[in-house]
Amino acid sequence: MKDFEEQFLRIGKVIEKTGKPRASIYREMQAGTFPRPERIGPRAVAWRLSELSRWMQAPRDYHLD
């Protein structure tokens, strides 16, 4: 069996998947109601698909731990 490999999405794909504009994503991140990205390089961040999926299942109930 293959081990689970985490997938990461850059901001363009996050916008596409959620339908939210960039400003709304960053505003909700500041409020703690949207997942935060992780640094994947010196000048690049990306969101874990698993965390984004958790948010998409219940966006109103999502809060950073």
mmCIF file of the N, C-alpha and C atoms, coordinates in Angstrom:
data_MODEL
# 
_entry.id   MODEL 
# 
loop_
_atom_site.group_PDB 
_atom_site.id 
_atom_site.type_symbol 
_atom_site.label_atom_id 
_atom_site.label_alt_id 
_atom_site.label_comp_id 
_atom_site.label_asym_id 
_atom_site.label_entity_id 
_atom_site.label_seq_id 
_atom_site.pdbx_PDB_ins_code 
_atom_site.Cartn_x 
_atom_site.Cartn_y 
_atom_site.Cartn_z 
_atom_site.occupancy 
_atom_site.B_iso_or_equiv 
_atom_site.pdbx_formal_charge 
_atom_site.auth_seq_id 
_atom_site.auth_comp_id 
_atom_site.auth_asym_id 
_atom_site.auth_atom_id 
_atom_site.pdbx_PDB_model_num 
ATOM 1   N N  . MET A 1 1  ? 0.847   -1.177 0.000  1.00 0.00 ? 1  MET A N  1 
ATOM 2   C CA . MET A 1 1  ? 0.000   0.000  0.000  1.00 0.00 ? 1  MET A CA 1 
ATOM 3   C C  . MET A 1 1  ? 0.893   1.240  0.000  1.00 0.00 ? 1  MET A C  1 
ATOM 4   N N  . LYS A 1 2  ? 0.480   2.250  -0.735 1.00 0.00 ? 2  LYS A N  1 
ATOM 5   C CA . LYS A 1 2  ? 1.227   3.494  -0.851 1.00 0.00 ? 2  LYS A CA 1 
ATOM 6   C C  . LYS A 1 2  ? 0.935   4.406  0.335  1.00 0.00 ? 2  LYS A C  1 
ATOM 7   N N  . ASP A 1 3  ? 1.982   5.013  0.893  1.00 0.00 ? 3  ASP A N  1 
ATOM 8   C CA . ASP A 1 3  ? 1.789   5.967  1.980  1.00 0.00 ? 3  ASP A CA 1 
ATOM 9   C C  . ASP A 1 3  ? 1.090   7.213  1.457  1.00 0.00 ? 3  ASP A C  1 
ATOM 10  N N  . PHE A 1 4  ? 0.318   7.832  2.331  1.00 0.00 ? 4  PHE A N  1 
ATOM 11  C CA . PHE A 1 4  ? -0.381  9.067  1.987  1.00 0.00 ? 4  PHE A CA 1 
ATOM 12  C C  . PHE A 1 4  ? 0.643   10.184 1.812  1.00 0.00 ? 4  PHE A C  1 
ATOM 13  N N  . GLU A 1 5  ? 0.576   10.862 0.696  1.00 0.00 ? 5  GLU A N  1 
ATOM 14  C CA . GLU A 1 5  ? 1.458   12.000 0.454  1.00 0.00 ? 5  GLU A CA 1 
ATOM 15  C C  . GLU A 1 5  ? 0.614   13.260 0.422  1.00 0.00 ? 5  GLU A C  1 
ATOM 16  N N  . GLU A 1 6  ? 0.943   14.192 1.304  1.00 0.00 ? 6  GLU A N  1 
ATOM 17  C CA . GLU A 1 6  ? 0.184   15.442 1.406  1.00 0.00 ? 6  GLU A CA 1 
ATOM 18  C C  . GLU A 1 6  ? 0.336   16.263 0.128  1.00 0.00 ? 6  GLU A C  1 
ATOM 19  N N  . GLN A 1 7  ? -0.763  16.850 -0.305 1.00 0.00 ? 7  GLN A N  1 
ATOM 20  C CA . GLN A 1 7  ? -0.738  17.734 -1.464 1.00 0.00 ? 7  GLN A CA 1 
ATOM 21  C C  . GLN A 1 7  ? -0.850  19.178 -0.981 1.00 0.00 ? 7  GLN A C  1 
ATOM 22  N N  . PHE A 1 8  ? -0.198  20.064 -1.702 1.00 0.00 ? 8  PHE A N  1 
ATOM 23  C CA . PHE A 1 8  ? -0.220  21.486 -1.369 1.00 0.00 ? 8  PHE A CA 1 
ATOM 24  C C  . PHE A 1 8  ? -0.781  22.263 -2.546 1.00 0.00 ? 8  PHE A C  1 
ATOM 25  N N  . LEU A 1 9  ? -1.530  23.328 -2.252 1.00 0.00 ? 9  LEU A N  1 
ATOM 26  C CA . LEU A 1 9  ? -2.111  24.181 -3.282 1.00 0.00 ? 9  LEU A CA 1 
ATOM 27  C C  . LEU A 1 9  ? -1.587  25.601 -3.132 1.00 0.00 ? 9  LEU A C  1 
ATOM 28  N N  . ARG A 1 10 ? -1.215  26.198 -4.239 1.00 0.00 ? 10 ARG A N  1 
ATOM 29  C CA . ARG A 1 10 ? -0.790  27.597 -4.243 1.00 0.00 ? 10 ARG A CA 1 
ATOM 30  C C  . ARG A 1 10 ? -2.048  28.470 -4.261 1.00 0.00 ? 10 ARG A C  1 
ATOM 31  N N  . ILE A 1 11 ? -1.874  29.767 -4.061 1.00 0.00 ? 11 ILE A N  1 
ATOM 32  C CA . ILE A 1 11 ? -3.001  30.694 -3.884 1.00 0.00 ? 11 ILE A CA 1 
ATOM 33  C C  . ILE A 1 11 ? -3.987  30.659 -5.055 1.00 0.00 ? 11 ILE A C  1 
ATOM 34  N N  . GLY A 1 12 ? -3.516  30.542 -6.273 1.00 0.00 ? 12 GLY A N  1 
ATOM 35  C CA . GLY A 1 12 ? -4.420  30.502 -7.423 1.00 0.00 ? 12 GLY A CA 1 
ATOM 36  C C  . GLY A 1 12 ? -5.398  29.338 -7.360 1.00 0.00 ? 12 GLY A C  1 
ATOM 37  N N  . LYS A 1 13 ? -4.887  28.178 -6.970 1.00 0.00 ? 13 LYS A N  1 
ATOM 38  C CA . LYS A 1 13 ? -5.751  26.989 -6.855 1.00 0.00 ? 13 LYS A CA 1 
ATOM 39  C C  . LYS A 1 13 ? -6.686  27.111 -5.653 1.00 0.00 ? 13 LYS A C  1 
ATOM 40  N N  . VAL A 1 14 ? -6.220  27.757 -4.579 1.00 0.00 ? 14 VAL A N  1 
ATOM 41  C CA . VAL A 1 14 ? -7.075  27.959 -3.405 1.00 0.00 ? 14 VAL A CA 1 
ATOM 42  C C  . VAL A 1 14 ? -8.236  28.874 -3.775 1.00 0.00 ? 14 VAL A C  1 
ATOM 43  N N  . ILE A 1 15 ? -7.953  29.930 -4.512 1.00 0.00 ? 15 ILE A N  1 
ATOM 44  C CA . ILE A 1 15 ? -9.004  30.847 -4.979 1.00 0.00 ? 15 ILE A CA 1 
ATOM 45  C C  . ILE A 1 15 ? -9.992  30.098 -5.867 1.00 0.00 ? 15 ILE A C  1 
ATOM 46  N N  . GLU A 1 16 ? -9.462  29.302 -6.772 1.00 0.00 ? 16 GLU A N  1 
ATOM 47  C CA . GLU A 1 16 ? -10.299 28.526 -7.692 1.00 0.00 ? 16 GLU A CA 1 
ATOM 48  C C  . GLU A 1 16 ? -11.175 27.528 -6.934 1.00 0.00 ? 16 GLU A C  1 
ATOM 49  N N  . LYS A 1 17 ? -10.599 26.838 -5.975 1.00 0.00 ? 17 LYS A N  1 
ATOM 50  C CA . LYS A 1 17 ? -11.316 25.794 -5.236 1.00 0.00 ? 17 LYS A CA 1 
ATOM 51  C C  . LYS A 1 17 ? -12.369 26.365 -4.292 1.00 0.00 ? 17 LYS A C  1 
ATOM 52  N N  . THR A 1 18 ? -12.054 27.510 -3.653 1.00 0.00 ? 18 THR A N  1 
ATOM 53  C CA . THR A 1 18 ? -12.979 28.074 -2.667 1.00 0.00 ? 18 THR A CA 1 
ATOM 54  C C  . THR A 1 18 ? -13.945 29.098 -3.255 1.00 0.00 ? 18 THR A C  1 
ATOM 55  N N  . GLY A 1 19 ? -13.568 29.710 -4.371 1.00 0.00 ? 19 GLY A N  1 
ATOM 56  C CA . GLY A 1 19 ? -14.395 30.765 -4.947 1.00 0.00 ? 19 GLY A CA 1 
ATOM 57  C C  . GLY A 1 19 ? -14.255 32.093 -4.208 1.00 0.00 ? 19 GLY A C  1 
ATOM 58  N N  . LYS A 1 20 ? -13.295 32.169 -3.308 1.00 0.00 ? 20 LYS A N  1 
ATOM 59  C CA . LYS A 1 20 ? -13.082 33.394 -2.527 1.00 0.00 ? 20 LYS A CA 1 
ATOM 60  C C  . LYS A 1 20 ? -12.006 34.245 -3.173 1.00 0.00 ? 20 LYS A C  1 
ATOM 61  N N  . PRO A 1 21 ? -12.167 35.556 -3.124 1.00 0.00 ? 21 PRO A N  1 
ATOM 62  C CA . PRO A 1 21 ? -11.090 36.424 -3.613 1.00 0.00 ? 21 PRO A CA 1 
ATOM 63  C C  . PRO A 1 21 ? -9.901  36.392 -2.650 1.00 0.00 ? 21 PRO A C  1 
ATOM 64  N N  . ARG A 1 22 ? -8.739  36.718 -3.171 1.00 0.00 ? 22 ARG A N  1 
ATOM 65  C CA . ARG A 1 22 ? -7.494  36.711 -2.389 1.00 0.00 ? 22 ARG A CA 1 
ATOM 66  C C  . ARG A 1 22 ? -7.622  37.533 -1.099 1.00 0.00 ? 22 ARG A C  1 
ATOM 67  N N  . ALA A 1 23 ? -8.202  38.722 -1.183 1.00 0.00 ? 23 ALA A N  1 
ATOM 68  C CA . ALA A 1 23 ? -8.328  39.577 0.000  1.00 0.00 ? 23 ALA A CA 1 
ATOM 69  C C  . ALA A 1 23 ? -9.164  38.907 1.090  1.00 0.00 ? 23 ALA A C  1 
ATOM 70  N N  . SER A 1 24 ? -10.226 38.227 0.712  1.00 0.00 ? 24 SER A N  1 
ATOM 71  C CA . SER A 1 24 ? -11.077 37.544 1.694  1.00 0.00 ? 24 SER A CA 1 
ATOM 72  C C  . SER A 1 24 ? -10.322 36.409 2.373  1.00 0.00 ? 24 SER A C  1 
ATOM 73  N N  . ILE A 1 25 ? -9.536  35.681 1.605  1.00 0.00 ? 25 ILE A N  1 
ATOM 74  C CA . ILE A 1 25 ? -8.749  34.584 2.169  1.00 0.00 ? 25 ILE A CA 1 
ATOM 75  C C  . ILE A 1 25 ? -7.802  35.116 3.235  1.00 0.00 ? 25 ILE A C  1 
ATOM 76  N N  . TYR A 1 26 ? -7.060  36.169 2.908  1.00 0.00 ? 26 TYR A N  1 
ATOM 77  C CA . TYR A 1 26 ? -6.107  36.715 3.863  1.00 0.00 ? 26 TYR A CA 1 
ATOM 78  C C  . TYR A 1 26 ? -6.795  37.364 5.060  1.00 0.00 ? 26 TYR A C  1 
ATOM 79  N N  . ARG A 1 27 ? -7.938  37.991 4.849  1.00 0.00 ? 27 ARG A N  1 
ATOM 80  C CA . ARG A 1 27 ? -8.700  38.588 5.960  1.00 0.00 ? 27 ARG A CA 1 
ATOM 81  C C  . ARG A 1 27 ? -9.182  37.486 6.910  1.00 0.00 ? 27 ARG A C  1 
ATOM 82  N N  . GLU A 1 28 ? -9.693  36.394 6.353  1.00 0.00 ? 28 GLU A N  1 
ATOM 83  C CA . GLU A 1 28 ? -10.177 35.288 7.190  1.00 0.00 ? 28 GLU A CA 1 
ATOM 84  C C  . GLU A 1 28 ? -9.023  34.574 7.890  1.00 0.00 ? 28 GLU A C  1 
ATOM 85  N N  . MET A 1 29 ? -7.861  34.530 7.246  1.00 0.00 ? 29 MET A N  1 
ATOM 86  C CA . MET A 1 29 ? -6.686  33.953 7.903  1.00 0.00 ? 29 MET A CA 1 
ATOM 87  C C  . MET A 1 29 ? -6.344  34.771 9.152  1.00 0.00 ? 29 MET A C  1 
ATOM 88  N N  . GLN A 1 30 ? -6.387  36.095 9.028  1.00 0.00 ? 30 GLN A N  1 
ATOM 89  C CA . GLN A 1 30 ? -6.096  36.977 10.167 1.00 0.00 ? 30 GLN A CA 1 
ATOM 90  C C  . GLN A 1 30 ? -7.099  36.772 11.298 1.00 0.00 ? 30 GLN A C  1 
ATOM 91  N N  . ALA A 1 31 ? -8.342  36.474 10.937 1.00 0.00 ? 31 ALA A N  1 
ATOM 92  C CA . ALA A 1 31 ? -9.395  36.253 11.934 1.00 0.00 ? 31 ALA A CA 1 
ATOM 93  C C  . ALA A 1 31 ? -9.340  34.841 12.522 1.00 0.00 ? 31 ALA A C  1 
ATOM 94  N N  . GLY A 1 32 ? -8.522  33.964 11.927 1.00 0.00 ? 32 GLY A N  1 
ATOM 95  C CA . GLY A 1 32 ? -8.411  32.588 12.410 1.00 0.00 ? 32 GLY A CA 1 
ATOM 96  C C  . GLY A 1 32 ? -9.513  31.686 11.912 1.00 0.00 ? 32 GLY A C  1 
ATOM 97  N N  . THR A 1 33 ? -10.222 32.113 10.866 1.00 0.00 ? 33 THR A N  1 
ATOM 98  C CA . THR A 1 33 ? -11.344 31.325 10.353 1.00 0.00 ? 33 THR A CA 1 
ATOM 99  C C  . THR A 1 33 ? -11.055 30.718 8.974  1.00 0.00 ? 33 THR A C  1 
ATOM 100 N N  . PHE A 1 34 ? -9.789  30.738 8.575  1.00 0.00 ? 34 PHE A N  1 
ATOM 101 C CA . PHE A 1 34 ? -9.371  30.124 7.313  1.00 0.00 ? 34 PHE A CA 1 
ATOM 102 C C  . PHE A 1 34 ? -7.989  29.534 7.542  1.00 0.00 ? 34 PHE A C  1 
ATOM 103 N N  . PRO A 1 35 ? -7.709  28.365 6.964  1.00 0.00 ? 35 PRO A N  1 
ATOM 104 C CA . PRO A 1 35 ? -6.395  27.740 7.176  1.00 0.00 ? 35 PRO A CA 1 
ATOM 105 C C  . PRO A 1 35 ? -5.244  28.647 6.750  1.00 0.00 ? 35 PRO A C  1 
ATOM 106 N N  . ARG A 1 36 ? -4.146  28.535 7.453  1.00 0.00 ? 36 ARG A N  1 
ATOM 107 C CA . ARG A 1 36 ? -2.932  29.295 7.115  1.00 0.00 ? 36 ARG A CA 1 
ATOM 108 C C  . ARG A 1 36 ? -2.046  28.442 6.208  1.00 0.00 ? 36 ARG A C  1 
ATOM 109 N N  . PRO A 1 37 ? -1.334  29.105 5.313  1.00 0.00 ? 37 PRO A N  1 
ATOM 110 C CA . PRO A 1 37 ? -0.428  28.363 4.429  1.00 0.00 ? 37 PRO A CA 1 
ATOM 111 C C  . PRO A 1 37 ? 0.862   28.000 5.155  1.00 0.00 ? 37 PRO A C  1 
ATOM 112 N N  . GLU A 1 38 ? 1.634   27.144 4.525  1.00 0.00 ? 38 GLU A N  1 
ATOM 113 C CA . GLU A 1 38 ? 2.951   26.776 5.030  1.00 0.00 ? 38 GLU A CA 1 
ATOM 114 C C  . GLU A 1 38 ? 3.997   27.223 4.030  1.00 0.00 ? 38 GLU A C  1 
ATOM 115 N N  . ARG A 1 39 ? 5.151   27.574 4.534  1.00 0.00 ? 39 ARG A N  1 
ATOM 116 C CA . ARG A 1 39 ? 6.247   27.976 3.658  1.00 0.00 ? 39 ARG A CA 1 
ATOM 117 C C  . ARG A 1 39 ? 6.795   26.723 2.979  1.00 0.00 ? 39 ARG A C  1 
ATOM 118 N N  . ILE A 1 40 ? 6.856   26.758 1.638  1.00 0.00 ? 40 ILE A N  1 
ATOM 119 C CA . ILE A 1 40 ? 7.385   25.626 0.883  1.00 0.00 ? 40 ILE A CA 1 
ATOM 120 C C  . ILE A 1 40 ? 8.670   25.992 0.150  1.00 0.00 ? 40 ILE A C  1 
ATOM 121 N N  . GLY A 1 41 ? 9.086   27.218 0.307  1.00 0.00 ? 41 GLY A N  1 
ATOM 122 C CA . GLY A 1 41 ? 10.314  27.696 -0.317 1.00 0.00 ? 41 GLY A CA 1 
ATOM 123 C C  . GLY A 1 41 ? 10.627  29.077 0.206  1.00 0.00 ? 41 GLY A C  1 
ATOM 124 N N  . PRO A 1 42 ? 11.751  29.649 -0.200 1.00 0.00 ? 42 PRO A N  1 
ATOM 125 C CA . PRO A 1 42 ? 12.132  30.964 0.314  1.00 0.00 ? 42 PRO A CA 1 
ATOM 126 C C  . PRO A 1 42 ? 11.108  32.062 0.010  1.00 0.00 ? 42 PRO A C  1 
ATOM 127 N N  . ARG A 1 43 ? 10.430  31.946 -1.119 1.00 0.00 ? 43 ARG A N  1 
ATOM 128 C CA . ARG A 1 43 ? 9.454   32.974 -1.505 1.00 0.00 ? 43 ARG A CA 1 
ATOM 129 C C  . ARG A 1 43 ? 8.104   32.368 -1.884 1.00 0.00 ? 43 ARG A C  1 
ATOM 130 N N  . ALA A 1 44 ? 7.808   31.208 -1.324 1.00 0.00 ? 44 ALA A N  1 
ATOM 131 C CA . ALA A 1 44 ? 6.572   30.520 -1.713 1.00 0.00 ? 44 ALA A CA 1 
ATOM 132 C C  . ALA A 1 44 ? 5.868   29.911 -0.510 1.00 0.00 ? 44 ALA A C  1 
ATOM 133 N N  . VAL A 1 45 ? 4.549   30.059 -0.500 1.00 0.00 ? 45 VAL A N  1 
ATOM 134 C CA . VAL A 1 45 ? 3.717   29.413 0.511  1.00 0.00 ? 45 VAL A CA 1 
ATOM 135 C C  . VAL A 1 45 ? 2.636   28.630 -0.210 1.00 0.00 ? 45 VAL A C  1 
ATOM 136 N N  . ALA A 1 46 ? 2.081   27.636 0.491  1.00 0.00 ? 46 ALA A N  1 
ATOM 137 C CA . ALA A 1 46 ? 1.006   26.831 -0.081 1.00 0.00 ? 46 ALA A CA 1 
ATOM 138 C C  . ALA A 1 46 ? 0.159   26.273 1.061  1.00 0.00 ? 46 ALA A C  1 
ATOM 139 N N  . TRP A 1 47 ? -1.072  25.938 0.730  1.00 0.00 ? 47 TRP A N  1 
ATOM 140 C CA . TRP A 1 47 ? -2.008  25.390 1.703  1.00 0.00 ? 47 TRP A CA 1 
ATOM 141 C C  . TRP A 1 47 ? -2.051  23.880 1.575  1.00 0.00 ? 47 TRP A C  1 
ATOM 142 N N  . ARG A 1 48 ? -2.147  23.199 2.716  1.00 0.00 ? 48 ARG A N  1 
ATOM 143 C CA . ARG A 1 48 ? -2.322  21.749 2.715  1.00 0.00 ? 48 ARG A CA 1 
ATOM 144 C C  . ARG A 1 48 ? -3.738  21.451 2.216  1.00 0.00 ? 48 ARG A C  1 
ATOM 145 N N  . LEU A 1 49 ? -3.847  20.561 1.266  1.00 0.00 ? 49 LEU A N  1 
ATOM 146 C CA . LEU A 1 49 ? -5.154  20.184 0.728  1.00 0.00 ? 49 LEU A CA 1 
ATOM 147 C C  . LEU A 1 49 ? -6.027  19.589 1.833  1.00 0.00 ? 49 LEU A C  1 
ATOM 148 N N  . SER A 1 50 ? -5.455  18.810 2.722  1.00 0.00 ? 50 SER A N  1 
ATOM 149 C CA . SER A 1 50 ? -6.232  18.197 3.805  1.00 0.00 ? 50 SER A CA 1 
ATOM 150 C C  . SER A 1 50 ? -6.854  19.262 4.716  1.00 0.00 ? 50 SER A C  1 
ATOM 151 N N  . GLU A 1 51 ? -6.101  20.306 5.026  1.00 0.00 ? 51 GLU A N  1 
ATOM 152 C CA . GLU A 1 51 ? -6.618  21.372 5.894  1.00 0.00 ? 51 GLU A CA 1 
ATOM 153 C C  . GLU A 1 51 ? -7.672  22.199 5.165  1.00 0.00 ? 51 GLU A C  1 
ATOM 154 N N  . LEU A 1 52 ? -7.451  22.452 3.889  1.00 0.00 ? 52 LEU A N  1 
ATOM 155 C CA . LEU A 1 52 ? -8.423  23.190 3.092  1.00 0.00 ? 52 LEU A CA 1 
ATOM 156 C C  . LEU A 1 52 ? -9.724  22.389 2.962  1.00 0.00 ? 52 LEU A C  1 
ATOM 157 N N  . SER A 1 53 ? -9.615  21.086 2.796  1.00 0.00 ? 53 SER A N  1 
ATOM 158 C CA . SER A 1 53 ? -10.800 20.219 2.705  1.00 0.00 ? 53 SER A CA 1 
ATOM 159 C C  . SER A 1 53 ? -11.578 20.236 4.010  1.00 0.00 ? 53 SER A C  1 
ATOM 160 N N  . ARG A 1 54 ? -10.852 20.232 5.134  1.00 0.00 ? 54 ARG A N  1 
ATOM 161 C CA . ARG A 1 54 ? -11.519 20.300 6.447  1.00 0.00 ? 54 ARG A CA 1 
ATOM 162 C C  . ARG A 1 54 ? -12.300 21.601 6.566  1.00 0.00 ? 54 ARG A C  1 
ATOM 163 N N  . TRP A 1 55 ? -11.701 22.709 6.113  1.00 0.00 ? 55 TRP A N  1 
ATOM 164 C CA . TRP A 1 55 ? -12.395 23.997 6.132  1.00 0.00 ? 55 TRP A CA 1 
ATOM 165 C C  . TRP A 1 55 ? -13.629 23.953 5.228  1.00 0.00 ? 55 TRP A C  1 
ATOM 166 N N  . MET A 1 56 ? -13.503 23.362 4.049  1.00 0.00 ? 56 MET A N  1 
ATOM 167 C CA . MET A 1 56 ? -14.606 23.340 3.083  1.00 0.00 ? 56 MET A CA 1 
ATOM 168 C C  . MET A 1 56 ? -15.790 22.511 3.579  1.00 0.00 ? 56 MET A C  1 
ATOM 169 N N  . GLN A 1 57 ? -15.548 21.526 4.425  1.00 0.00 ? 57 GLN A N  1 
ATOM 170 C CA . GLN A 1 57 ? -16.637 20.707 4.962  1.00 0.00 ? 57 GLN A CA 1 
ATOM 171 C C  . GLN A 1 57 ? -17.514 21.497 5.931  1.00 0.00 ? 57 GLN A C  1 
ATOM 172 N N  . ALA A 1 58 ? -16.913 22.414 6.671  1.00 0.00 ? 58 ALA A N  1 
ATOM 173 C CA . ALA A 1 58 ? -17.678 23.200 7.652  1.00 0.00 ? 58 ALA A CA 1 
ATOM 174 C C  . ALA A 1 58 ? -17.013 24.553 7.843  1.00 0.00 ? 58 ALA A C  1 
ATOM 175 N N  . PRO A 1 59 ? -17.112 25.452 6.856  1.00 0.00 ? 59 PRO A N  1 
ATOM 176 C CA . PRO A 1 59 ? -16.410 26.731 6.960  1.00 0.00 ? 59 PRO A CA 1 
ATOM 177 C C  . PRO A 1 59 ? -16.839 27.592 8.152  1.00 0.00 ? 59 PRO A C  1 
ATOM 178 N N  . ARG A 1 60 ? -18.075 27.531 8.534  1.00 0.00 ? 60 ARG A N  1 
ATOM 179 C CA . ARG A 1 60 ? -18.548 28.365 9.661  1.00 0.00 ? 60 ARG A CA 1 
ATOM 180 C C  . ARG A 1 60 ? -18.066 27.839 11.004 1.00 0.00 ? 60 ARG A C  1 
ATOM 181 N N  . ASP A 1 61 ? -17.736 26.561 11.059 1.00 0.00 ? 61 ASP A N  1 
ATOM 182 C CA . ASP A 1 61 ? -17.277 25.959 12.308 1.00 0.00 ? 61 ASP A CA 1 
ATOM 183 C C  . ASP A 1 61 ? -15.759 25.913 12.408 1.00 0.00 ? 61 ASP A C  1 
ATOM 184 N N  . TYR A 1 62 ? -15.059 26.342 11.368 1.00 0.00 ? 62 TYR A N  1 
ATOM 185 C CA . TYR A 1 62 ? -13.599 26.237 11.353 1.00 0.00 ? 62 TYR A CA 1 
ATOM 186 C C  . TYR A 1 62 ? -12.948 27.323 12.199 1.00 0.00 ? 62 TYR A C  1 
ATOM 187 N N  . HIS A 1 63 ? -12.035 26.916 13.037 1.00 0.00 ? 63 HIS A N  1 
ATOM 188 C CA . HIS A 1 63 ? -11.197 27.845 13.807 1.00 0.00 ? 63 HIS A CA 1 
ATOM 189 C C  . HIS A 1 63 ? -9.841  27.197 13.955 1.00 0.00 ? 63 HIS A C  1 
ATOM 190 N N  . LEU A 1 64 ? -8.798  28.006 13.861 1.00 0.00 ? 64 LEU A N  1 
ATOM 191 C CA . LEU A 1 64 ? -7.445  27.474 14.041 1.00 0.00 ? 64 LEU A CA 1 
ATOM 192 C C  . LEU A 1 64 ? -7.303  26.949 15.453 1.00 0.00 ? 64 LEU A C  1 
ATOM 193 N N  . ASP A 1 65 ? -6.631  25.817 15.571 1.00 0.00 ? 65 ASP A N  1 
ATOM 194 C CA . ASP A 1 65 ? -6.417  25.214 16.899 1.00 0.00 ? 65 ASP A CA 1 
ATOM 195 C C  . ASP A 1 65 ? -5.365  25.939 17.676 1.00 0.00 ? 65 ASP A C  1 
# 
